[in-house]
């Protein structure tokens, strides 16, 4: 069965609103993820007596977060257990691999830099998504969207430059690579979810990601694997870690990916990437409210430009709706 993207403007605006809700939770989750990873890193160091094992924090957290999310998805959305087709399997593998690689890059980059800078760099999917859509998928991008991309990208640059951690180091490099991989994930989701049931397709990706994270965590642990049960048990004995993990699983995984996989196909990949560019705004605002971190004037100007970019896209989207060819109608590398 094919699930085609609607061209109804009202439904598309509602889809964009739902993607903004997802971005809000994703923005807040940078803080939750960083604290949870640091908590696990400390547990690994304390349990093994070796500070080098602190690097297992990100992999351990992802290996905990996604299997729980996949299990809860099966429970709360029982229809996702039915309707498995060859397309769901292929799409789940492709989407799950892009998702897991992107998440690993993001979380390890996050362990080396601030939540805000990590969010800013992740949002550079706005650059890579239209490039990939134009070059790989031969999708024609409307001039208004290119203008919106340019304005919003300038905003991201300002928000990054006007920060003390704006210099380009390993954490920033991982964040940039994460943006490239997530651009691929946006295109995979856009392709397969037009053709498959979104609930089953989401579960397939969560399962694949869980397998990748679990395998990577086992590989990274190596000889320290025997300490894993103790680290995990002691972590879940902490109320703080349980709350952080619960927030990450429920709000930053179930809710966000559910909204993304359900509503992203109702707009174009480039427009979706533009919406995702609001993620650093929410990350910065949450850091300011929750951790009382100051925001530079340059960063404020950058934030305004990001918002302006989305407004440009919205204002001109009606006139250029036919110019932004749906991916479903383009020749793609994923056609079976």
Secondary structure, DSSP 8 states (H G I E B T S, - for coil): --------HHHHHHHHHHHHHHHHHHHHHHHHHHHHHHHHHHHHHHHHS-GGGGGGHHHHHHHHHHHHHHHHHHHH-GGGGS---HHHHHHHHHHHHHHHHHHHHHHHHHTTS-HHHHHHHHTTHHHHHHHHHHHTS-----HHHHHHHHHHHHHHHHHHHTSTT-S--HHHHHHHHHHHHHHHHHHHHHHHTTTS-HHHHHHHHHHHHHHHHHHHHHHHHGGGGGGHHHHHHHHHT-HHHHHHHHHHHIIIIIIHHHHHHHHGGGS-HHHHHHHHTTHHHHHHHHHHHHH-----HHHHHHHHHHHHHHHHHHHHHTTTTTTS--GGGS--TT--
